[in-house]
Amino acid sequence: MKRIIAMLLTVLMVFSLCACGQSPAPAESPANSDSAPAAEPEAPAAEEPQDYDYSGQKLIIWTCLTADAQYEVLNKQFTELGNEMGVEVEVERLSFNEMIQKLATAASSGDVPDIMHVNFGGTAQLYADEALMPVDGIIDTIGADDFSEAYKRVLTGADGKIYGIPDWAMHTSVWYRKDLFEEKGLEIPKTWAEFKATAVALNDGADMAGFPVPLDGVQVAAQTLYELMCSKGIYFLDPKTGEYIFDQEKDEAIEVIDYLVDLYKSASPAASLTWSWGDYRNALAVSGTVAMTLDMGAVIGNAQSNNPEMTAKLGCFDFPGVDGNKVASFGSGYCFVGTKQDEPLREALITDFLIALYTPERAAERALSRPMFAFPSYLPAFEIYKQSEKVADFQTEIDTIFDAFENSTWYWYGMENGLSPMSAHIEATNIFGVALQGACDGTYTSEEAFDLINDDLAAFAATM
């Protein structure tokens, strides 16, 4: 609206000048001027840093971490900082879907919170709504080299500026029963063919499924497909240009869907068509009815809380590449964002508050509040994280996941080239569940499933 008003005012001014018959006077050429050349203007003096008094100020913070353990740590840290800085802090926790819906209304009305602790989808939506302040200066103050380059890339906008401060990161791995691998003499699979053969070998009639293919329509189906796509080097957006390219990779994408359907029919429980995160985690870690599953590590927390004897039996490895060369993987995480402010005092308050959140101890505490394995993205916190009793028995798994983050390529769907509203759209649509469930139960061919997904995403890409 501000841009429209500005354009209208410009047009009115031009018409006013024309109506009055006025035109700008031509500039006098220095070659024809008798006067001495004008002195070069002095460079403006650098602005001195302001010492603001934050007393009486209030910060509104939203988080979509609704689990009590995570929320309690965040709320404790926010309250501590509020007391230290003499400001009131109000924290609201919302489920992800509630947050997305509320963001749409808040962004259009300008009634957004000051700070948010949010995942990539929420960050991308706020960025698309032009509601975020860039945080490059904050990251530089904390220490830019102390954050993963991949994580900073994901949170970078089209203008080259970073709009989210990485907090903690997760990586999709294959979590598996080490005892069953040993019992059956199985090695870690290195190719897609070996992975399927391993899943089939672990499949034991009605009591044990080798590998579930979870396809719940809310995010899970998209995540399952995307990990397979990444390993083959297929993306929704071009990592270099940001162009929508899924429609250009149809044949390769159909091969991925074919493989997913084959895994489902060969080694997955029939009910997994509608499984969400809790279902497949419990099947591996609690009931012990599957031998492997894709996950970001929360299976360990499930085992520790509900079936401690299973904890020592679980390990992880990277989902393999088609012929052994894995091109990329699927990563995730959370970040802090600050919303645009009109007042310098408010921007300074948000900046100082966010910087203060990044002590090694606070960053490690936030990461450890999540059921494993959420790594602190602030590297000085990583050693504190590794020394925690909570992860003491999983140093091998930590090294495996950390290596995948730091030394491989990983993406979040829709954000292969940085912040994009495509990510929020993928989070909100259930077309992946409809298409992939249909491919597995015979309702659709793999090509028809691809077309359903592509038609939905291409239509949205055209609006970006």
Steps between C-alpha positions, in 0.01 A plus 500: 500500500788738582656427161168564323449829685856606416443422131173698497667799663778488240249492215304791650819704536594439135154602380514808722827610345365445150179693576695798629726498195804458723810307411828466681757767410792357302812449702773753429792336328822535696682579171284813445490614862699798619475391862760294680438126520300400803689338781442130545250437779643372822438135579233466768636423840459139610207457733593431857349184649195581704463394862128442529303476820277193457313539828125486450533325163318174420591217262244263348653162408335209321627143486350197328681261736205382704667208684525589869872424534593724208260780587616508863864549399412776254272676746765479773766655276266772374397587856863511619597735218193716556598545864862575408397763243211643702233418242173311518486182292177333388538153345230324299530141381304384199492178303661530158168501316357758742807714450478486120132602512562774755802628306290548189260723692769673703718579198213656307403716797855584605433350843793258505704410810842657564693172503412151387662162559383321189581237241591560137142507372401778736818693424440472126142626534604802709778576252256483209274741690798739539451492875855411611806705581833372360724352769842503333626755751376291793666187361824692444492623860443147632761359259408416140760224474339323794191408295463234230537643149220270379266627769578863417440427131154360569408815693629743236258708295515595133677824598789305650411593858436249779161516670523233769757427773563123505411343834508123465508263208387146423596246236297216352674167553401135487460383860528124530520200731869421536422171672288377207770595249751301702262207544440475124856583397398817315731787400407867472352534149688723256256517206125508443500138388689397814264703718195326357666159538582582864143612569365179347746288700378665821136454406368214709137433423244664727735562796772713343500736203833588343437867426183710530408752231301760702273714283277709726380798299619767745870549417600134551438379143693797362791432736514130409502576128748785531768295675491254210498785248800667663705182497444483123560873445143605415358822639192719483703819443836534328763542775689754286222709347190440712305411184221241534648187335300204631303496175828464309599188695190292440665177390746498790227595750279214377792263562512625860126445545534153346770416754291638788202287390724194469633551853145533629383180332814302589573590860256752651198452726179556305382750761800728444310677221353724770785489752636822644816564705380341822380186324827400337711611796297287738509206258880501508578616853208379712304210350797374296289412196725662238874455453590834334342838446585847372510748787678805638593326825192530722474118500771501768295724727202269450709198595652668807155599628297195406729203435847561651625154406463592132724806528832317472375299202450803276749663265489712186649530152439724201241392246717393204529640149357313203837351402687586817550871430253691710452844345331674795278442802203653678576727795284706729518735791379804689615859511428834663361782289430864580221695335548839336481798733437868427674623816879471542450428870280199424742365241789543745303320772429200276862494382645505851252240623585258218875545543467426873326169422820371338723401786635145459312389810163637389534367145590152627214502750248582225627221275498245783138583584386328180471120481826404322682591281472875456851641479572857609575693183727728700821298494644622835200327660567169327764373745269577793227311315722194445594484868139483619390181674203496266716420198804347669434152357453622142835651402525283186154610385581864582817482290306343210232769502740789560712387205189495279422859600846645474654303213210408270224681317154524655183691421154573630227447242405814311805684634773347287601852395422672829185645652195436283124495559501164320613347830197631689273378221646147519449508878134595454392273214390138534549421130808286574296270723218474246735425212742261670236309696318455171814376327559243775143367513458487121268797460760682289800408290830658600464737205153604610630555855780716362252702292281566805795631699652694211171665400453625856856627543529649150179696553639643821842569343326712237377731777838547665 
